[in-house]
Amino acid sequence: MKDSSNFSFAERVESLKAGTVAALSCFCGFGAIALVNSLILARWWDSLASLQVMAVDLNFAFRGVMALLGGFLFGVTYRYAIRRDTNPHLKSGVVLAFGLVRAFGQLDAGFSFDAGEIPGLQELLPFAVGAVESVVLFAIAGFVLDWAILFEGFANGRLLIQPFDS
């Protein structure tokens, strides 16, 4: 079967590298955010106690894998979307799109209204923090990808990740 894609093998390898860098960035960011949640936020505010990581169990591992996979997809998409463009609105738009989709998914999975009751700030606060965390997670990955695309520290003058050619 003939491949109808116009992407070369080298372009696919660069996208794989971008996805891997972003996945590792999101995974590390996920760990750092979980640490901040457990050590600071959950201890200072009672309404954020649900964010505390009580044990590194299967649920926590699954959330980490989701951050890893989301980061990989973000990296591939981010490299393609920004190409050689330096427009900060385009870059932040991709970060915000991925962050909000992740945040809305968490909201959809964990939030339910009681009939006739309007949720209070105490119920909404963990979801607002989760939304900010999601955007921050992809902002970290975007920052690392921007650095990796601009990095010229190798002796042979090669870039760590080649930008996508238009």
N, C-alpha and C positions, 0 to 999 in steps of 0.2 A: 504494500500500500504506500503510495507516494505521500510524503508529508507536504501539506499545503501551506505551512508556516513559512514566513519570510525571514525568520530569525535564524542566524547562524549558530553553529555549535558553540562558538566562543561567546556569543551573546547569552546563550542559555547557561553557560558556566558562570558568567558574571552575575546573572540573576540568582543562580544557586548560591553564590558567595554572598550576595547582598541579603538573601533570605536567611542564610545561616548566621550572619553577623547580627541581623535584627532579631532573630529568634533567641540567640544567646543574650542579647541586650535586654530583651523583654523578660527572659527567665531570671536574669540577675536583678532586674528592676522589680519583678514580682517578689523575689525573696527579700529585697530591701524594704519594700512597701509592707510586707507581712511583718517584718521585724519592727518597723515604726508603729504599725497598728498595735502590736502586742505590747511593746515597751512604753509607748507614749499615749496614743489616742485612747485605747481601751482602759488604761489605768486612770486617766484624768477625767474622762467623761463617761458616765454610766450608760448613756444612750448609745455609745459606740462599743459597748462590751461585746457585741456580736461579731466585731471585727477581729477580736483577739484569736490567735492561733493557739489552741489548747494542746494539740498534739500533731505531729507530722504523721498523718494517716493517709488512707487511700483518697479521701476527699481533698485533702491539701495537695497530694500528688497529682490528682486529676486537674485541679485548678492550675497547677504549675505546667502541666502538659498543654492545657488550653492556652496559656500565655505563650508557651513555646511555639505552638502551631500558629496562633494569631500573629506572633512576631514574624514568623517565616513568611506568611502571606503578605504582611505589611511590607517587609523588606523588598520582596519581588515587585509589588505594586508601586512602592515609593520610588524605586529606581526607574521604573518605566514612566511614572507620572512626571517626575521632575526633569528627567533627561539632563540637559545641560543648563536648564533654566535656573536663574538665581532669584526668582520672584518669591519673597517670603510668604505671600498669601497662598500661593500654590502649595508650598511645603506645609504650612500650618493647616491648610484645608484638608490635605490627605491625613495628617495626624488627627485632626478633629473628627473627620469622618470615621476613621477606624476606632477612635476612642469612644465616640458616641454610640456607635453600633454595639461595641462591647458593653458599655454602660446600660444601654436600653435592654440588651439581652439579660443582664443581671437583674435589672428592675423587673422585667417580665417574668423571670423565673422565681423571684423571691418576694414579690409584693402582691398583696390582695387586699381589696377594700371590704370592710364590713358594711353590710347593708344599712344605709341611712346615716353613716358616720363619715365625717371628713377626717382624714388622718392628720395628726398633729406633727409638730416639728420633731418631736422625739422619735416618731416612726419614720419620718422622711430623712432625717440626718444621716443614718448609715448609708442610704442609697445616694445621697448627694456626695458623701465622701467617696463612695465607690465610683461614682461618675468622674470625679476629679482624679482619682487613682488611675482609671482607665486612660484618660487623656495624658496624664503624666507618663504612664507606661510607654505609650507610643511616641511621646515627645522625646523620651530618653533614646528610644530606638532610632528616631529620625535624626537626633543630634549625633549619635554614633555613626550612622550611615553617612551623614554629611561629612563628618571627619574622615571616614574611611575612603570616601570618593575623592576627597581633596588631598589625602595623605600622599606625599611624594618622598618619603624618607628612605626608600630602597636605593641601594647603590646603583642599580641598573636604570634608575629613572622611571620604573614602572609604578603605576598606581596600585593601591591595594584592591580597589574595586573600580573598574572602568565605568564611567557614566554611560547611560544608554544613548546610542547614536540615533538621531532622528532619521 
